[in-house]
Amino acid sequence: MGFAYPLTGIVTLVTLLVYFWMAFEVGKARGKHDVPAPRMDGPDDFLRVLRVQGNTAETLLIFLPALWLFAATVGDLWAAAIGLIYPIGRVVYARGYYAAALQRSTGFTISLASMAVLTIGALIALIMQAVSIYL
């Protein structure tokens, strides 16, 4: 008996590895800029690294449910293909934001597009299924 969504599972784990990398970068930045935990302030170079990790945590709350609902309603392959765009976008976002705050928009847009397609696609598929069951 196999797992029904192996590709979506892989994308989920890739996404979590990207998030782990971001958390690790915050730890490195704390040491580099002498910002001890639990402080959340410091020089701009530290704050940008912290914001990348924090903003990614915020978007994971949208991305992960949307990814899995899309996989369950549309399919594993399509969910994984669209979902893989999100962690790629987050890496582009992080690298841009680490360099300068104004360089974050490309990566943000890439990951936002993935979240939007997954969310809207899952909603449409769920509505279509509900209509076919209840109407």
N, CA and C atoms as a LAMMPS dump frame, in Angstrom:
ITEM: TIMESTEP
0
ITEM: NUMBER OF ATOMS
405
ITEM: BOX BOUNDS ff ff ff
-5.0000000000000000e+02 5.0000000000000000e+02
-5.0000000000000000e+02 5.0000000000000000e+02
-5.0000000000000000e+02 5.0000000000000000e+02
ITEM: ATOMS id mol type element x y z
1 1 1 N 0.854 -1.181 0
2 1 2 C 0 0 0
3 1 3 C 0.896 1.239 0
4 2 1 N 0.726 2.108 -0.974
5 2 2 C 1.556 3.297 -1.105
6 2 3 C 0.837 4.554 -0.644
7 3 1 N 1.592 5.588 -0.514
8 3 2 C 1.079 6.901 -0.158
9 3 3 C 0.512 7.541 -1.418
10 4 1 N -0.672 8.087 -1.347
11 4 2 C -1.375 8.582 -2.534
12 4 3 C -0.8 9.879 -3.096
13 5 1 N -0.009 10.587 -2.329
14 5 2 C 0.487 11.893 -2.758
15 5 3 C 1.993 12.013 -2.567
16 6 1 N 2.786 11.166 -3.209
17 6 2 C 4.231 11.211 -2.959
18 6 3 C 4.894 12.497 -3.441
19 7 1 N 4.461 13.026 -4.568
20 7 2 C 5.082 14.247 -5.085
21 7 3 C 4.745 15.453 -4.213
22 8 1 N 3.513 15.53 -3.77
23 8 2 C 3.111 16.61 -2.868
24 8 3 C 3.87 16.496 -1.55
25 9 1 N 4.085 15.277 -1.09
26 9 2 C 4.882 15.063 0.118
27 9 3 C 6.311 15.546 -0.059
28 10 1 N 6.895 15.272 -1.22
29 10 2 C 8.264 15.731 -1.49
30 10 3 C 8.324 17.25 -1.509
31 11 1 N 7.361 17.895 -2.162
32 11 2 C 7.333 19.36 -2.193
33 11 3 C 7.183 19.915 -0.781
34 12 1 N 6.37 19.282 0.032
35 12 2 C 6.216 19.718 1.426
36 12 3 C 7.545 19.649 2.149
37 13 1 N 8.267 18.545 1.991
38 13 2 C 9.561 18.401 2.67
39 13 3 C 10.605 19.367 2.129
40 14 1 N 10.609 19.604 0.828
41 14 2 C 11.524 20.603 0.252
42 14 3 C 11.23 21.973 0.848
43 15 1 N 9.95 22.296 0.948
44 15 2 C 9.544 23.58 1.533
45 15 3 C 10.009 23.69 2.979
46 16 1 N 9.852 22.627 3.748
47 16 2 C 10.291 22.646 5.146
48 16 3 C 11.81 22.754 5.255
49 17 1 N 12.537 22.14 4.326
50 17 2 C 13.999 22.286 4.32
51 17 3 C 14.41 23.726 4.021
52 18 1 N 13.707 24.375 3.099
53 18 2 C 13.972 25.788 2.814
54 18 3 C 13.706 26.621 4.068
55 19 1 N 12.617 26.332 4.763
56 19 2 C 12.299 27.067 5.989
57 19 3 C 13.357 26.808 7.071
58 20 1 N 13.817 25.58 7.184
59 20 2 C 14.877 25.254 8.143
60 20 3 C 16.137 26.049 7.818
61 21 1 N 16.479 26.143 6.528
62 21 2 C 17.632 26.941 6.108
63 21 3 C 17.466 28.397 6.55
64 22 1 N 16.268 28.945 6.391
65 22 2 C 16.015 30.331 6.795
66 22 3 C 16.178 30.507 8.305
67 23 1 N 15.675 29.557 9.078
68 23 2 C 15.825 29.629 10.535
69 23 3 C 17.299 29.547 10.916
70 24 1 N 18.05 28.702 10.23
71 24 2 C 19.49 28.591 10.466
72 24 3 C 20.186 29.918 10.158
73 25 1 N 19.758 30.58 9.099
74 25 2 C 20.33 31.881 8.729
75 25 3 C 20.073 32.928 9.817
76 26 1 N 18.908 32.852 10.457
77 26 2 C 18.622 33.778 11.57
78 26 3 C 19.615 33.534 12.7
79 27 1 N 19.855 32.278 13.024
80 27 2 C 20.834 31.965 14.068
81 27 3 C 22.22 32.479 13.734
82 28 1 N 22.637 32.297 12.483
83 28 2 C 23.94 32.815 12.048
84 28 3 C 23.982 34.345 12.15
85 29 1 N 22.885 34.977 11.737
86 29 2 C 22.835 36.446 11.774
87 29 3 C 22.858 36.963 13.206
88 30 1 N 22.245 36.235 14.133
89 30 2 C 22.304 36.625 15.55
90 30 3 C 23.75 36.663 16.025
91 31 1 N 24.51 35.633 15.67
92 31 2 C 25.913 35.597 16.066
93 31 3 C 26.736 36.67 15.38
94 32 1 N 26.526 36.834 14.09
95 32 2 C 27.292 37.813 13.311
96 32 3 C 27.051 39.242 13.795
97 33 1 N 25.805 39.543 14.17
98 33 2 C 25.45 40.915 14.544
99 33 3 C 25.29 41.09 16.051
100 34 1 N 25.669 40.062 16.815
101 34 2 C 25.621 40.105 18.277
102 34 3 C 24.224 40.487 18.789
103 35 1 N 23.23 39.745 18.322
104 35 2 C 21.845 39.945 18.745
105 35 3 C 21.419 38.685 19.507
106 36 1 N 21.504 38.7 20.831
107 36 2 C 21.173 37.492 21.595
108 36 3 C 19.657 37.252 21.629
109 37 1 N 19.281 35.977 21.668
110 37 2 C 17.871 35.626 21.856
111 37 3 C 17.475 36.055 23.256
112 38 1 N 16.303 36.547 23.48
113 38 2 C 15.141 36.614 22.582
114 38 3 C 14.988 37.952 21.86
115 39 1 N 16.024 38.758 21.81
116 39 2 C 15.896 40.07 21.158
117 39 3 C 15.475 39.923 19.703
118 40 1 N 14.645 40.842 19.273
119 40 2 C 14.125 40.828 17.909
120 40 3 C 14.453 42.137 17.186
121 41 1 N 15.433 42.854 17.706
122 41 2 C 15.859 44.084 17.056
123 41 3 C 17.358 44.027 16.839
124 42 1 N 17.849 44.899 16.015
125 42 2 C 19.269 44.924 15.702
126 42 3 C 19.488 45.71 14.429
127 43 1 N 20.656 45.568 13.844
128 43 2 C 20.932 46.295 12.603
129 43 3 C 20.067 45.777 11.447
130 44 1 N 19.947 46.592 10.411
131 44 2 C 19.113 46.237 9.259
132 44 3 C 19.506 44.896 8.644
133 45 1 N 20.797 44.596 8.595
134 45 2 C 21.224 43.312 8.026
135 45 3 C 20.633 42.141 8.808
136 46 1 N 20.533 42.258 10.11
137 46 2 C 19.905 41.216 10.917
138 46 3 C 18.396 41.207 10.713
139 47 1 N 17.782 42.372 10.716
140 47 2 C 16.326 42.457 10.599
141 47 3 C 15.818 41.882 9.28
142 48 1 N 16.574 42.062 8.207
143 48 2 C 16.147 41.496 6.916
144 48 3 C 16.131 39.971 6.969
145 49 1 N 17.144 39.373 7.584
146 49 2 C 17.192 37.913 7.708
147 49 3 C 16.035 37.426 8.582
148 50 1 N 15.774 38.147 9.653
149 50 2 C 14.673 37.792 10.552
150 50 3 C 13.326 37.913 9.846
151 51 1 N 13.147 38.953 9.049
152 51 2 C 11.877 39.145 8.342
153 51 3 C 11.645 38.073 7.284
154 52 1 N 12.701 37.62 6.632
155 52 2 C 12.549 36.543 5.653
156 52 3 C 11.954 35.315 6.329
157 53 1 N 12.521 34.94 7.455
158 53 2 C 12.042 33.765 8.181
159 53 3 C 10.62 33.987 8.699
160 54 1 N 10.348 35.157 9.255
161 54 2 C 9.025 35.457 9.799
162 54 3 C 7.957 35.514 8.718
163 55 1 N 8.264 36.162 7.602
164 55 2 C 7.288 36.259 6.527
165 55 3 C 7.025 34.894 5.912
166 56 1 N 8.058 34.076 5.817
167 56 2 C 7.863 32.735 5.28
168 56 3 C 6.987 31.905 6.211
169 57 1 N 7.172 32.044 7.518
170 57 2 C 6.305 31.334 8.467
171 57 3 C 4.851 31.75 8.272
172 58 1 N 4.634 33.035 8.049
173 58 2 C 3.277 33.529 7.835
174 58 3 C 2.663 32.934 6.565
175 59 1 N 3.428 32.865 5.493
176 59 2 C 2.867 32.368 4.241
177 59 3 C 2.708 30.846 4.231
178 60 1 N 3.475 30.153 5.055
179 60 2 C 3.311 28.694 5.145
180 60 3 C 1.899 28.318 5.611
181 61 1 N 1.286 29.196 6.408
182 61 2 C -0.071 28.934 6.895
183 61 3 C -1.094 28.957 5.767
184 62 1 N -0.775 29.592 4.684
185 62 2 C -1.638 29.597 3.503
186 62 3 C -1.194 28.503 2.531
187 63 1 N 0.106 28.439 2.302
188 63 2 C 0.631 27.525 1.285
189 63 3 C 0.35 26.054 1.585
190 64 1 N 0.679 25.584 2.766
191 64 2 C 0.569 24.142 3.026
192 64 3 C -0.864 23.603 2.933
193 65 1 N -1.86 24.248 3.559
194 65 2 C -3.224 23.737 3.363
195 65 3 C -3.679 23.827 1.904
196 66 1 N -3.316 24.915 1.226
197 66 2 C -3.711 25.063 -0.176
198 66 3 C -3.071 23.966 -1.034
199 67 1 N -1.806 23.682 -0.772
200 67 2 C -1.108 22.627 -1.508
201 67 3 C -1.81 21.286 -1.348
202 68 1 N -2.13 20.929 -0.11
203 68 2 C -2.721 19.61 0.148
204 68 3 C -4.177 19.522 -0.3
205 69 1 N -4.922 20.618 -0.172
206 69 2 C -6.297 20.604 -0.683
207 69 3 C -6.307 20.497 -2.207
208 70 1 N -5.368 21.175 -2.848
209 70 2 C -5.246 21.079 -4.31
210 70 3 C -4.88 19.657 -4.707
211 71 1 N -3.952 19.04 -3.995
212 71 2 C -3.55 17.658 -4.298
213 71 3 C -4.737 16.708 -4.154
214 72 1 N -5.512 16.911 -3.105
215 72 2 C -6.644 16.014 -2.838
216 72 3 C -7.776 16.194 -3.848
217 73 1 N -7.931 17.396 -4.396
218 73 2 C -9.057 17.66 -5.285
219 73 3 C -8.69 17.654 -6.764
220 74 1 N -7.458 18.023 -7.085
221 74 2 C -7.042 18.11 -8.489
222 74 3 C -6.071 16.982 -8.844
223 75 1 N -5.096 16.739 -7.962
224 75 2 C -4.159 15.658 -8.222
225 75 3 C -2.763 15.941 -7.715
226 76 1 N -2.045 14.875 -7.447
227 76 2 C -0.698 14.94 -6.886
228 76 3 C 0.29 15.627 -7.828
229 77 1 N 0.291 15.237 -9.087
230 77 2 C 1.267 15.778 -10.036
231 77 3 C 1.113 17.284 -10.213
232 78 1 N -0.127 17.743 -10.425
233 78 2 C -0.361 19.179 -10.613
234 78 3 C -0.067 19.972 -9.343
235 79 1 N -0.446 19.432 -8.202
236 79 2 C -0.157 20.124 -6.934
237 79 3 C 1.349 20.274 -6.735
238 80 1 N 2.081 19.205 -7.005
239 80 2 C 3.543 19.251 -6.829
240 80 3 C 4.184 20.215 -7.819
241 81 1 N 3.732 20.181 -9.067
242 81 2 C 4.314 21.06 -10.086
243 81 3 C 4.095 22.533 -9.743
244 82 1 N 2.897 22.87 -9.346
245 82 2 C 2.593 24.26 -8.982
246 82 3 C 3.208 24.589 -7.622
247 83 1 N 3.146 23.629 -6.706
248 83 2 C 3.667 23.85 -5.363
249 83 3 C 5.164 24.035 -5.317
250 84 1 N 5.909 23.402 -6.213
251 84 2 C 7.365 23.535 -6.212
252 84 3 C 7.798 24.97 -6.51
253 85 1 N 6.939 25.711 -7.152
254 85 2 C 7.241 27.118 -7.44
255 85 3 C 7.372 27.914 -6.141
256 86 1 N 6.607 27.551 -5.11
257 86 2 C 6.64 28.285 -3.839
258 86 3 C 8.024 28.269 -3.186
259 87 1 N 8.634 27.108 -2.898
260 87 2 C 9.951 27.168 -2.249
261 87 3 C 11.017 27.817 -3.128
262 88 1 N 10.897 27.663 -4.449
263 88 2 C 11.833 28.354 -5.335
264 88 3 C 11.672 29.863 -5.162
265 89 1 N 10.429 30.316 -5.146
266 89 2 C 10.157 31.74 -4.925
267 89 3 C 10.672 32.234 -3.585
268 90 1 N 10.551 31.394 -2.552
269 90 2 C 11.016 31.805 -1.225
270 90 3 C 12.535 31.925 -1.181
271 91 1 N 13.242 31.074 -1.921
272 91 2 C 14.702 31.19 -1.974
273 91 3 C 15.091 32.479 -2.716
274 92 1 N 14.42 32.757 -3.834
275 92 2 C 14.67 34.004 -4.567
276 92 3 C 14.35 35.197 -3.675
277 93 1 N 13.237 35.128 -2.954
278 93 2 C 12.838 36.177 -2.013
279 93 3 C 13.917 36.396 -0.959
280 94 1 N 14.378 35.313 -0.351
281 94 2 C 15.381 35.414 0.71
282 94 3 C 16.667 36.026 0.192
283 95 1 N 17.153 35.529 -0.911
284 95 2 C 18.427 36.042 -1.442
285 95 3 C 18.323 37.518 -1.794
286 96 1 N 17.191 37.915 -2.362
287 96 2 C 16.992 39.329 -2.67
288 96 3 C 16.89 40.174 -1.422
289 97 1 N 16.101 39.721 -0.459
290 97 2 C 15.875 40.479 0.779
291 97 3 C 17.16 40.558 1.61
292 98 1 N 17.948 39.489 1.617
293 98 2 C 19.221 39.525 2.357
294 98 3 C 20.12 40.629 1.806
295 99 1 N 20.061 40.847 0.497
296 99 2 C 20.897 41.876 -0.126
297 99 3 C 20.366 43.285 0.156
298 100 1 N 19.068 43.473 -0.007
299 100 2 C 18.442 44.782 0.221
300 100 3 C 16.927 44.593 0.238
301 101 1 N 16.261 45.316 1.113
302 101 2 C 14.813 45.155 1.272
303 101 3 C 14.056 45.354 -0.042
304 102 1 N 14.51 46.252 -0.871
305 102 2 C 13.808 46.529 -2.124
306 102 3 C 13.991 45.437 -3.177
307 103 1 N 14.851 44.461 -2.909
308 103 2 C 15.095 43.392 -3.875
309 103 3 C 14.28 42.127 -3.574
310 104 1 N 13.284 42.239 -2.725
311 104 2 C 12.502 41.064 -2.328
312 104 3 C 11.286 40.805 -3.2
313 105 1 N 10.881 41.749 -4.03
314 105 2 C 9.581 41.653 -4.693
315 105 3 C 9.496 40.524 -5.721
316 106 1 N 10.548 40.217 -6.449
317 106 2 C 10.471 39.151 -7.454
318 106 3 C 10.162 37.816 -6.793
319 107 1 N 10.918 37.47 -5.762
320 107 2 C 10.689 36.21 -5.058
321 107 3 C 9.334 36.17 -4.385
322 108 1 N 8.911 37.305 -3.828
323 108 2 C 7.6 37.373 -3.196
324 108 3 C 6.506 37.094 -4.225
325 109 1 N 6.632 37.696 -5.4
326 109 2 C 5.635 37.524 -6.454
327 109 3 C 5.588 36.072 -6.943
328 110 1 N 6.742 35.446 -7.085
329 110 2 C 6.799 34.049 -7.52
330 110 3 C 6.064 33.153 -6.524
331 111 1 N 6.373 33.307 -5.237
332 111 2 C 5.729 32.442 -4.237
333 111 3 C 4.253 32.781 -4.08
334 112 1 N 3.904 34.055 -4.189
335 112 2 C 2.496 34.456 -4.108
336 112 3 C 1.687 33.857 -5.258
337 113 1 N 2.261 33.82 -6.444
338 113 2 C 1.551 33.237 -7.592
339 113 3 C 1.234 31.766 -7.342
340 114 1 N 2.2 31.037 -6.804
341 114 2 C 1.97 29.626 -6.497
342 114 3 C 0.846 29.474 -5.474
343 115 1 N 0.899 30.269 -4.4
344 115 2 C -0.144 30.195 -3.368
345 115 3 C -1.509 30.543 -3.949
346 116 1 N -1.565 31.55 -4.803
347 116 2 C -2.845 31.974 -5.375
348 116 3 C -3.443 30.894 -6.266
349 117 1 N -2.631 30.295 -7.13
350 117 2 C -3.133 29.247 -8.021
351 117 3 C -3.624 28.054 -7.209
352 118 1 N -2.848 27.651 -6.203
353 118 2 C -3.254 26.507 -5.381
354 118 3 C -4.539 26.802 -4.607
355 119 1 N -4.638 27.985 -4.033
356 119 2 C -5.808 28.345 -3.232
357 119 3 C -7.053 28.449 -4.103
358 120 1 N -6.955 29.195 -5.193
359 120 2 C -8.11 29.38 -6.067
360 120 3 C -8.478 28.062 -6.754
361 121 1 N -7.472 27.312 -7.17
362 121 2 C -7.736 26.017 -7.807
363 121 3 C -8.428 25.045 -6.875
364 122 1 N -7.956 24.965 -5.633
365 122 2 C -8.597 24.074 -4.652
366 122 3 C -10.023 24.528 -4.369
367 123 1 N -10.233 25.834 -4.244
368 123 2 C -11.579 26.343 -3.987
369 123 3 C -12.525 25.991 -5.127
370 124 1 N -12.094 26.196 -6.357
371 124 2 C -12.935 25.873 -7.513
372 124 3 C -13.243 24.373 -7.54
373 125 1 N -12.225 23.546 -7.336
374 125 2 C -12.434 22.091 -7.355
375 125 3 C -13.376 21.652 -6.243
376 126 1 N -13.239 22.237 -5.059
377 126 2 C -14.127 21.886 -3.947
378 126 3 C -15.56 22.322 -4.208
379 127 1 N -15.739 23.501 -4.778
380 127 2 C -17.085 23.968 -5.111
381 127 3 C -17.719 23.046 -6.157
382 128 1 N -16.947 22.672 -7.164
383 128 2 C -17.471 21.768 -8.2
384 128 3 C -17.862 20.422 -7.597
385 129 1 N -17.064 19.917 -6.691
386 129 2 C -17.397 18.636 -6.049
387 129 3 C -18.628 18.77 -5.167
388 130 1 N -18.725 19.875 -4.429
389 130 2 C -19.882 20.087 -3.561
390 130 3 C -21.164 20.193 -4.377
391 131 1 N -21.091 20.909 -5.494
392 131 2 C -22.262 21.043 -6.361
393 131 3 C -22.689 19.678 -6.896
394 132 1 N -21.711 18.875 -7.312
395 132 2 C -22.069 17.554 -7.867
396 132 3 C -22.629 16.608 -6.799
397 133 1 N -22.268 16.8 -5.574
398 133 2 C -22.768 15.94 -4.49
399 133 3 C -24.121 16.429 -3.969
400 134 1 N -24.249 17.73 -3.753
401 134 2 C -25.411 18.256 -3.031
402 134 3 C -26.478 18.904 -3.894
403 135 1 N -26.208 19.119 -5.143
404 135 2 C -27.237 19.735 -6.002
405 135 3 C -27.684 18.812 -7.111
